[in-house]
Amino acid sequence: MAKKSQSISVQDTTPDTETMRQIAQNNEPEYAEAYRTSYSKKTKKKNLRNAGIGWGLSVAATAYLWFRLIEASEEESW
């Protein structure tokens, strides 16, 4: 079975159903629930981190373009 392709910025916070089925069959129910909870927390952290990186890059790009625009307008006014 092929793995689902996931975007780098947003990941589904629920584990793969096939993986969960195998864990539930081979382990105690408490283990499966702990895995599900852990997976959810881990992917939420990744989503937050990736959103922060995207936000930081957009702020940096906006600042760069803004300063270049100011610099260009100052050169034209002389």
C-alpha distance (Angstrom), angle and dihedral (degrees) to the residues before:
residue distance angle dihedral
M1 . . .
A2 3.81 . .
K3 3.77 119.1 .
K4 3.78 119.0 -113.1
S5 3.78 114.1 -104.0
Q6 3.79 110.9 -123.0
S7 3.75 130.8 -163.2
I8 3.77 115.0 -113.4
S9 3.80 92.6 -125.3
V10 3.80 102.8 43.5
Q11 3.77 125.5 38.8
D12 3.76 127.6 -179.1
T13 3.80 108.2 -106.8
T14 3.81 93.5 -145.7
P15 3.79 119.8 82.2
D16 3.78 121.9 -116.4
T17 3.81 110.4 -78.7
E18 3.81 93.7 -132.3
T19 3.80 91.1 52.8
M20 3.79 90.8 48.3
R21 3.80 91.4 49.2
Q22 3.81 91.2 53.2
I23 3.81 92.4 46.8
A24 3.81 91.6 48.6
Q25 3.82 91.7 50.0
N26 3.80 95.0 47.3
N27 3.82 101.4 37.8
E28 3.76 144.3 38.1
P29 3.84 118.4 -77.0
E30 3.82 90.2 -113.8
Y31 3.80 90.3 58.0
A32 3.81 92.1 51.0
E33 3.82 91.1 49.9
A34 3.81 91.5 47.7
Y35 3.81 89.8 50.4
R36 3.81 91.2 50.3
T37 3.83 92.1 49.1
S38 3.80 93.0 45.8
Y39 3.80 92.2 48.1
S40 3.79 91.1 50.4
K41 3.82 93.4 50.3
K42 3.81 91.8 46.1
T43 3.81 94.8 51.5
K44 3.80 92.3 44.4
K45 3.82 88.3 55.7
K46 3.80 90.3 49.5
N47 3.80 91.6 48.7
L48 3.80 91.2 50.2
R49 3.81 92.5 46.9
N50 3.80 92.6 48.9
A51 3.79 91.7 47.4
G52 3.80 89.2 51.5
I53 3.78 91.4 50.6
G54 3.80 90.6 49.8
W55 3.79 91.4 48.7
G56 3.82 91.6 48.7
L57 3.79 92.5 49.7
S58 3.79 92.3 49.0
V59 3.83 91.2 49.7
A60 3.82 90.6 49.0
A61 3.81 92.3 48.3
T62 3.81 91.9 47.3
A63 3.82 91.8 49.0
Y64 3.80 91.3 48.4
L65 3.79 93.0 50.1
W66 3.81 91.8 44.1
F67 3.83 92.6 52.9
R68 3.81 91.7 45.4
L69 3.82 89.3 51.9
I70 3.81 91.4 50.1
E71 3.80 90.9 47.0
A72 3.81 91.8 50.0
S73 3.81 92.9 48.3
E74 3.84 91.2 50.4
E75 3.80 91.6 51.5
E76 3.82 91.5 51.8
S77 3.80 93.8 49.6
W78 3.83 93.8 61.2
